[in-house]
Amino acid sequence: MKKTKLYKIFKCFTAWELNDLQQFVDSPFFNKREDVNILLKYLILKEKKINSIFDSEEAFELMYPNKKFDDTQFRLVCSYLFKLVESYLALSEVRNNEAFLKIQLAKAYRKRNIDNHFLKAFKDSERILEKKVYRNQDYGSQTFDAQTEYFNFLTNQRRSQPEVLQKVIDTLEIYILSVVVRQLCTIITEETVASIVYNKELADIVFNYIDTHPKYLEVPSIAVYYYYYQAVRFPDSGYFTKMFELIKNNQSKFPDNEIRVIYFLAGNYCVQRINAGAAKYRKAYWDLNTVGLEHGILLKNGVISRFFFKNMVVAALKMKDGEKAEKFVNDYKLSLEYRFRESTCNLCYGRIRYFQGNYDEAMVYLAQFISTDVLFTLDAKFTSIKMLYELGEIEVLDSQLKSMDTYLERKKTFFAQHWFLYYKQFVKLIYKLLKLSVLRKDVFQKLKDEILLIKVSEEREWFLKQLNEGGGKNTRQVSAYK
């Protein structure tokens, strides 16, 4: 039973949804089979009990008393119930969408030539849409659908209304542009992250059209993605600033799930520019996400992502502001999911103390850090390695390097290859730094060139600093890197 699609859906329902589903299946309009109703009640009962086990034969006995268990019949009833559950899910998505329902009602009246009823339903849809807070692509789609219904109504009446058709065209253009620019932003982001080139010949046409019709930049669902796409294409040309201002002034016009994506795109752009050496984006990243946190946009059900949490700490440290980083941890640590709170805070406090030069406390925090997340673990290991290198603790350092190398090999199938290569390179570079005193001048320059290729500015700066300091207590030889 646990492997069935029906069971997987049940595990996702809240208690309220289960009760709502029961009322839905109880209705003879949707379901006329008593065995399906009994099966649902059995499943709900089991779902509400802790550590209860779904028993197919027990359920079958309730549906068909004194009848021998028939697996084929049981699966058939499960199939009927599954289809009803899917219908419930689909209807749940639309029943609270007043504008959609009014538009569908208007369509039904139009097909039945009930003119007065149609006009009332159409006007109701316009009124509902006008009151909607969000001005995203869904709004554009429904506005287009409503105007199209009105145009079709007038066509059936054999009444020529050029201004109505123009309104249909205008709403269609807004909807299409909103959809296309958003998808193009998804594509260009994927190209940046995964180094994949997609065919996007439509992009030039769309953006040239917007450039020659600037009125569309007054539409937030078009403008925000337009500015992001152009910022990626033409870095440091002012497009990101315009995007940030638009986000701050129009975030209430997007639903929560979409505005989070927009914040992610903007934050991702800042990270890319920082790694490219544009340090001014460190503050932009911090300011952007601070606004998102203050408005609750980056908190999902009051919970902050541990990955985003750590990124904010790193952002503050990159701005050379340890106090700001520590204040952030203290202010938001209770918003972390409980099971990740201690490990995430230990890692972040460890990095903050390292930044502050308090290596003793940093080592204590990192020693207490325990996590199953590979990248968090690698971050903690590498921070410890950097401290050991700077302190000249060569024997312990050599042991930690071997441990990290082993960990990388053991976990390399659990995370992206570019991260594997990223940390393998760091291990290799640490070993090369340890041999610094015996390097010839040409080899020294080669090592410097290799360090300059590091994409993450924070790590690049650290390696360059160690290289330029030229060794001292850190330049004793250790075992050769394999």
NUPA-484704 format. One record per residue (C-alpha): residue number from 1; residue in three letters; x, y, z. Coordinates in steps of 0.1 Angstrom, whole numbers, padded with zeros to 4 digits, m for minus. Layout:
   num   residu       u       v       w
   NUM      ala       X       Y       Z
...
This chain:
   num   residu       u       v       w
     1      met    0000    0000    0000
     2      lys    0028    0024    0009
     3      lys    0041    0023   m0027
     4      thr    0008    0033   m0043
     5      lys    0001    0068   m0057
     6      leu   m0030    0069   m0034
     7      tyr   m0009    0065   m0003
     8      lys    0016    0091   m0013
     9      ile   m0011    0117   m0018
    10      phe   m0026    0109    0016
    11      lys    0007    0116    0033
    12      cys    0006    0152    0019
    13      phe   m0029    0161    0032
    14      thr   m0035    0182    0063
    15      ala   m0062    0172    0088
    16      trp   m0084    0199    0074
    17      glu   m0079    0187    0038
    18      leu   m0088    0151    0048
    19      asn   m0121    0163    0064
    20      asp   m0128    0184    0033
    21      leu   m0120    0154    0010
    22      gln   m0144    0133    0030
    23      gln   m0172    0157    0024
    24      phe   m0163    0158   m0013
    25      val   m0165    0120   m0016
    26      asp   m0197    0119    0005
    27      ser   m0214    0139   m0021
    28      pro   m0235    0117   m0045
    29      phe   m0228    0143   m0072
    30      phe   m0192    0132   m0073
    31      asn   m0194    0096   m0060
    32      lys   m0221    0070   m0059
    33      arg   m0200    0041   m0047
    34      glu   m0203    0031   m0011
    35      asp   m0172    0009   m0012
    36      val   m0151    0039   m0022
    37      asn   m0165    0059    0007
    38      ile   m0157    0032    0032
    39      leu   m0122    0029    0019
    40      leu   m0116    0066    0023
    41      lys   m0129    0066    0059
    42      tyr   m0106    0037    0067
    43      leu   m0076    0055    0052
    44      ile   m0084    0087    0071
    45      leu   m0088    0068    0103
    46      lys   m0055    0051    0099
    47      glu   m0038    0083    0088
    48      lys   m0049    0101    0120
    49      lys   m0036    0073    0143
    50      ile    0001    0073    0151
    51      asn    0021    0043    0139
    52      ser   m0009    0027    0124
    53      ile   m0005    0003    0095
    54      phe   m0027    0002    0063
    55      asp   m0039   m0033    0059
    56      ser   m0055   m0041    0025
    57      glu   m0073   m0071    0037
    58      glu   m0087   m0053    0067
    59      ala   m0100   m0025    0044
    60      phe   m0115   m0051    0021
    61      glu   m0134   m0067    0049
    62      leu   m0149   m0034    0059
    63      met   m0160   m0028    0023
    64      tyr   m0173   m0064    0016
    65      pro   m0181   m0082    0049
    66      asn   m0178   m0120    0048
    67      lys   m0163   m0119    0013
    68      lys   m0129   m0134    0005
    69      phe   m0102   m0109   m0002
    70      asp   m0099   m0101   m0039
    71      asp   m0067   m0081   m0048
    72      thr   m0080   m0072   m0082
    73      gln   m0112   m0058   m0068
    74      phe   m0094   m0040   m0040
    75      arg   m0071   m0023   m0066
    76      leu   m0101   m0013   m0086
    77      val   m0117    0005   m0057
    78      cys   m0083    0022   m0049
    79      ser   m0083    0034   m0085
    80      tyr   m0118    0048   m0082
    81      leu   m0108    0066   m0050
    82      phe   m0075    0079   m0066
    83      lys   m0095    0095   m0095
    84      leu   m0118    0112   m0070
    85      val   m0088    0125   m0050
    86      glu   m0073    0139   m0082
    87      ser   m0107    0156   m0090
    88      tyr   m0107    0171   m0055
    89      leu   m0072    0185   m0059
    90      ala   m0081    0200   m0093
    91      leu   m0113    0216   m0080
    92      ser   m0095    0229   m0049
    93      glu   m0072    0248   m0072
    94      val   m0100    0266   m0089
    95      arg   m0129    0269   m0065
    96      asn   m0113    0298   m0047
    97      asn   m0104    0315   m0079
    98      glu   m0134    0338   m0083
    99      ala   m0123    0355   m0115
   100      phe   m0118    0321   m0132
   101      leu   m0152    0308   m0121
   102      lys   m0169    0340   m0133
   103      ile   m0152    0338   m0167
   104      gln   m0163    0301   m0170
   105      leu   m0198    0311   m0160
   106      ala   m0199    0338   m0186
   107      lys   m0187    0313   m0212
   108      ala   m0215    0290   m0203
   109      tyr   m0241    0318   m0206
   110      arg   m0227    0329   m0239
   111      lys   m0230    0294   m0253
   112      arg   m0266    0293   m0242
   113      asn   m0274    0328   m0256
   114      ile   m0285    0341   m0222
   115      asp   m0273    0377   m0228
   116      asn   m0282    0395   m0196
   117      his   m0267    0367   m0175
   118      phe   m0236    0368   m0196
   119      leu   m0231    0405   m0192
   120      lys   m0235    0403   m0155
   121      ala   m0210    0374   m0152
   122      phe   m0185    0393   m0174
   123      lys   m0188    0425   m0154
   124      asp   m0184    0406   m0122
   125      ser   m0151    0390   m0136
   126      glu   m0139    0425   m0145
   127      arg   m0147    0438   m0111
   128      ile   m0129    0409   m0094
   129      leu   m0098    0412   m0116
   130      glu   m0097    0450   m0109
   131      lys   m0097    0443   m0072
   132      lys   m0069    0417   m0074
   133      val   m0037    0427   m0057
   134      tyr   m0014    0406   m0078
   135      arg   m0004    0418   m0113
   136      asn    0015    0388   m0125
   137      gln    0011    0366   m0156
   138      asp   m0019    0348   m0141
   139      tyr   m0037    0381   m0139
   140      gly   m0027    0388   m0175
   141      ser   m0040    0354   m0186
   142      gln   m0074    0359   m0169
   143      thr   m0078    0394   m0181
   144      phe   m0072    0382   m0217
   145      asp   m0097    0353   m0212
   146      ala   m0124    0377   m0199
   147      gln   m0119    0402   m0228
   148      thr   m0119    0373   m0253
   149      glu   m0152    0361   m0240
   150      tyr   m0167    0396   m0243
   151      phe   m0154    0398   m0279
   152      asn   m0168    0364   m0288
   153      phe   m0202    0376   m0273
   154      leu   m0202    0407   m0295
   155      thr   m0192    0386   m0325
   156      asn   m0222    0363   m0319
   157      gln   m0243    0395   m0317
   158      arg   m0229    0406   m0351
   159      arg   m0218    0438   m0335
   160      ser   m0185    0454   m0346
   161      gln   m0165    0467   m0317
   162      pro   m0129    0477   m0328
   163      glu   m0121    0491   m0293
   164      val   m0130    0457   m0277
   165      leu   m0108    0438   m0302
   166      gln   m0080    0462   m0295
   167      lys   m0083    0456   m0258
   168      val   m0081    0418   m0265
   169      ile   m0049    0424   m0284
   170      asp   m0034    0446   m0257
   171      thr   m0042    0421   m0229
   172      leu   m0029    0393   m0251
   173      glu    0004    0411   m0256
   174      ile    0009    0418   m0219
   175      tyr    0002    0382   m0211
   176      ile    0025    0368   m0238
   177      leu    0053    0391   m0229
   178      ser    0049    0383   m0192
   179      val    0052    0346   m0199
   180      val    0080    0348   m0224
   181      val    0103    0371   m0204
   182      arg    0099    0350   m0173
   183      gln    0108    0318   m0191
   184      leu    0138    0335   m0208
   185      cys    0150    0345   m0173
   186      thr    0148    0309   m0163
   187      ile    0167    0299   m0193
   188      ile    0195    0324   m0190
   189      thr    0199    0315   m0153
   190      glu    0202    0279   m0162
   191      glu    0228    0287   m0188
   192      thr    0248    0306   m0162
   193      val    0247    0279   m0135
   194      ala    0249    0248   m0157
   195      ser    0270    0261   m0186
   196      ile    0244    0250   m0211
   197      val    0235    0271   m0241
   198      tyr    0199    0270   m0252
   199      asn    0183    0281   m0285
   200      lys    0166    0314   m0276
   201      glu    0162    0332   m0309
   202      leu    0129    0347   m0297
   203      ala    0148    0366   m0270
   204      asp    0162    0393   m0293
   205      ile    0128    0398   m0310
   206      val    0110    0401   m0276
   207      phe    0135    0425   m0260
   208      asn    0138    0446   m0291
   209      tyr    0100    0449   m0291
   210      ile    0099    0460   m0255
   211      asp    0127    0485   m0262
   212      thr    0106    0501   m0289
   213      his    0074    0499   m0268
   214      pro    0086    0512   m0234
   215      lys    0050    0513   m0221
   216      tyr    0054    0476   m0213
   217      leu    0081    0485   m0187
   218      glu    0052    0500   m0167
   219      val    0039    0465   m0162
   220      pro    0057    0449   m0132
   221      ser    0053    0413   m0144
   222      ile    0072    0423   m0176
   223      ala    0096    0449   m0163
   224      val    0111    0429   m0134
   225      tyr    0122    0400   m0157
   226      tyr    0132    0424   m0184
   227      tyr    0156    0442   m0161
   228      tyr    0170    0409   m0147
   229      tyr    0177    0395   m0182
   230      gln    0193    0427   m0194
   231      ala    0214    0428   m0162
   232      val    0228    0393   m0169
   233      arg    0235    0403   m0206
   234      phe    0250    0437   m0198
   235      pro    0264    0436   m0162
   236      asp    0269    0468   m0143
   237      ser    0248    0488   m0168
   238      gly    0222    0500   m0143
   239      tyr    0196    0473   m0150
   240      phe    0200    0456   m0116
   241      thr    0194    0488   m0097
   242      lys    0162    0493   m0117
   243      met    0152    0457   m0109
   244      phe    0158    0462   m0072
   245      glu    0138    0494   m0070
   246      leu    0109    0477   m0089
   247      ile    0110    0448   m0065
   248      lys    0108    0471   m0034
   249      asn    0079    0491   m0049
   250      asn    0059    0463   m0064
   251      gln    0065    0431   m0044
   252      ser    0028    0431   m0032
   253      lys    0018    0427   m0068
   254      phe    0033    0392   m0070
   255      pro    0021    0360   m0051
   256      asp    0045    0347   m0025
   257      asn    0059    0318   m0046
   258      glu    0067    0341   m0075
   259      ile    0082    0370   m0055
   260      arg    0105    0344   m0038
   261      val    0117    0333   m0072
   262      ile    0123    0370   m0081
   263      tyr    0144    0375   m0050
   264      phe    0163    0343   m0058
   265      leu    0171    0356   m0093
   266      ala    0183    0390   m0080
   267      gly    0203    0373   m0052
   268      asn    0219    0349   m0077
   269      tyr    0229    0378   m0099
   270      cys    0246    0395   m0070
   271      val    0265    0363   m0062
   272      gln    0277    0360   m0098
   273      arg    0289    0396   m0099
   274      ile    0307    0392   m0065
   275      asn    0325    0361   m0078
   276      ala    0334    0381   m0109
   277      gly    0352    0406   m0086
   278      ala    0325    0433   m0084
   279      ala    0326    0439   m0046
   280      lys    0299    0465   m0046
   281      tyr    0273    0437   m0050
   282      arg    0280    0424   m0016
   283      lys    0261    0453    0000
   284      ala    0234    0449   m0028
   285      tyr    0230    0413   m0019
   286      trp    0226    0421    0018
   287      asp    0202    0450    0013
   288      leu    0181    0430   m0012
   289      asn    0176    0400    0012
   290      thr    0172    0423    0043
   291      val    0142    0438    0025
   292      gly    0129    0404    0017
   293      leu    0132    0392    0053
   294      glu    0116    0424    0067
   295      his    0085    0418    0046
   296      gly    0085    0381    0054
   297      ile    0089    0370    0018
   298      leu    0120    0350    0024
   299      leu    0104    0332    0054
   300      lys    0083    0303    0044
   301      asn    0057    0296    0071
   302      gly    0080    0316    0095
   303      val    0110    0293    0087
   304      ile    0142    0305    0071
   305      ser    0162    0282    0049
   306      arg    0195    0271    0065
   307      phe    0213    0276    0032
   308      phe    0200    0311    0028
   309      phe    0208    0317    0065
   310      lys    0245    0307    0060
   311      asn    0247    0328    0028
   312      met    0236    0359    0046
   313      val    0263    0353    0073
   314      val    0289    0348    0046
   315      ala    0277    0380    0028
   316      ala    0282    0401    0060
   317      leu    0317    0386    0065
   318      lys    0326    0394    0029
   319      met    0317    0430    0037
   320      lys    0342    0427    0066
   321      asp    0314    0432    0091
   322      gly    0315    0405    0118
   323      glu    0291    0424    0141
   324      lys    0264    0424    0114
   325      ala    0269    0387    0108
   326      glu    0266    0379    0145
   327      lys    0236    0401    0149
   328      phe    0219    0383    0120
   329      val    0225    0349    0136
   330      asn    0212    0361    0169
   331      asp    0181    0377    0153
   332      tyr    0171    0349    0130
   333      lys    0184    0316    0146
   334      leu    0150    0308    0161
   335      ser    0135    0310    0126
   336      leu    0157    0280    0115
   337      glu    0140    0246    0114
   338      tyr    0147    0231    0148
   339      arg    0165    0200    0135
   340      phe    0190    0221    0116
   341      arg    0193    0250    0141
   342      glu    0223    0238    0162
   343      ser    0244    0226    0134
   344      thr    0238    0257    0112
   345      cys    0245    0280    0141
   346      asn    0277    0262    0150
   347      leu    0290    0265    0115
   348      cys    0281    0302    0113
   349      tyr    0295    0311    0147
   350      gly    0326    0291    0137
   351      arg    0331    0312    0106
   352      ile    0323    0345    0125
   353      arg    0349    0337    0152
   354      tyr    0375    0328    0125
   355      phe    0368    0361    0108
   356      gln    0373    0379    0141
   357      gly    0406    0361    0147
   358      asn    0393    0342    0177
   359      tyr    0406    0308    0165
   360      asp    0401    0290    0198
   361      glu    0364    0297    0199
   362      ala    0361    0290    0162
   363      met    0376    0256    0166
   364      val    0352    0248    0194
   365      tyr    0322    0257    0174
   366      leu    0334    0237    0143
   367      ala    0343    0207    0165
   368      gln    0306    0207    0177
   369      phe    0293    0210    0141
   370      ile    0276    0178    0129
   371      ser    0256    0177    0097
   372      thr    0246    0152    0070
   373      asp    0247    0180    0044
   374      val    0278    0175    0023
   375      leu    0284    0212    0014
   376      phe    0280    0224    0050
   377      thr    0304    0197    0061
   378      leu    0330    0207    0035
   379      asp    0326    0244    0045
   380      ala    0333    0235    0081
   381      lys    0363    0213    0072
   382      phe    0378    0239    0049
   383      thr    0374    0267    0075
   384      ser    0392    0245    0100
   385      ile    0420    0237    0075
   386      lys    0426    0274    0068
   387      met    0430    0281    0105
   388      leu    0454    0251    0110
   389      tyr    0474    0264    0080
   390      glu    0476    0299    0095
   391      leu    0485    0286    0129
   392      gly    0513    0263    0115
   393      glu    0497    0231    0130
   394      ile    0512    0210    0102
   395      glu    0507    0175    0116
   396      val    0470    0181    0124
   397      leu    0466    0200    0091
   398      asp    0481    0171    0071
   399      ser    0456    0147    0089
   400      gln    0427    0170    0081
   401      leu    0436    0174    0045
   402      lys    0437    0136    0041
   403      ser    0404    0133    0059
   404      met    0388    0159    0036
   405      asp    0402    0143    0005
   406      thr    0388    0109    0017
   407      tyr    0354    0125    0025
   408      leu    0353    0141   m0010
   409      glu    0359    0107   m0027
   410      arg    0333    0090   m0005
   411      lys    0306    0116   m0011
   412      lys    0313    0127   m0047
   413      thr    0281    0110   m0060
   414      phe    0260    0130   m0034
   415      phe    0266    0165   m0048
   416      ala    0273    0183   m0080
   417      gln    0306    0176   m0098
   418      his    0317    0212   m0099
   419      trp    0316    0213   m0061
   420      phe    0337    0182   m0060
   421      leu    0363    0197   m0083
   422      tyr    0361    0230   m0064
   423      tyr    0371    0214   m0031
   424      lys    0396    0190   m0046
   425      gln    0414    0220   m0061
   426      phe    0416    0236   m0026
   427      val    0431    0205   m0011
   428      lys    0457    0204   m0038
   429      leu    0465    0242   m0035
   430      ile    0470    0239    0003
   431      tyr    0495    0211   m0003
   432      lys    0513    0233   m0028
   433      leu    0514    0262   m0004
   434      leu    0529    0240    0022
   435      lys    0558    0234   m0002
   436      leu    0562    0272   m0009
   437      ser    0597    0276    0005
   438      val    0611    0250   m0020
   439      leu    0593    0263   m0051
   440      arg    0613    0279   m0080
   441      lys    0603    0313   m0092
   442      asp    0586    0299   m0124
   443      val    0566    0274   m0103
   444      phe    0556    0301   m0079
   445      gln    0542    0322   m0107
   446      lys    0524    0291   m0121
   447      leu    0508    0286   m0087
   448      lys    0497    0322   m0086
   449      asp    0481    0319   m0120
   450      glu    0463    0288   m0108
   451      ile    0449    0307   m0077
   452      leu    0437    0335   m0099
   453      leu    0415    0311   m0117
   454      ile    0395    0305   m0085
   455      lys    0360    0318   m0092
   456      val    0349    0325   m0056
   457      ser    0365    0358   m0046
   458      glu    0367    0350   m0009
   459      glu    0387    0319   m0014
   460      arg    0408    0335   m0041
   461      glu    0418    0363   m0018
   462      trp    0427    0340    0010
   463      phe    0450    0319   m0012
   464      leu    0467    0350   m0027
   465      lys    0472    0364    0008
   466      gln    0489    0331    0019
   467      leu    0510    0331   m0012
   468      asn    0521    0367   m0009
   469      glu    0531    0362    0027
   470      gly    0556    0337    0015
   471      gly    0554    0310    0041
   472      gly    0575    0313    0073
   473      lys    0561    0288    0098
   474      asn    0537    0274    0072
   475      thr    0562    0263    0046
   476      arg    0574    0230    0061
   477      gln    0570    0200    0039
   478      val    0542    0174    0044
   479      ser    0533    0142    0027
   480      ala    0528    0144   m0011
   481      tyr    0493    0150   m0025
   482      lys    0480    0119   m0043
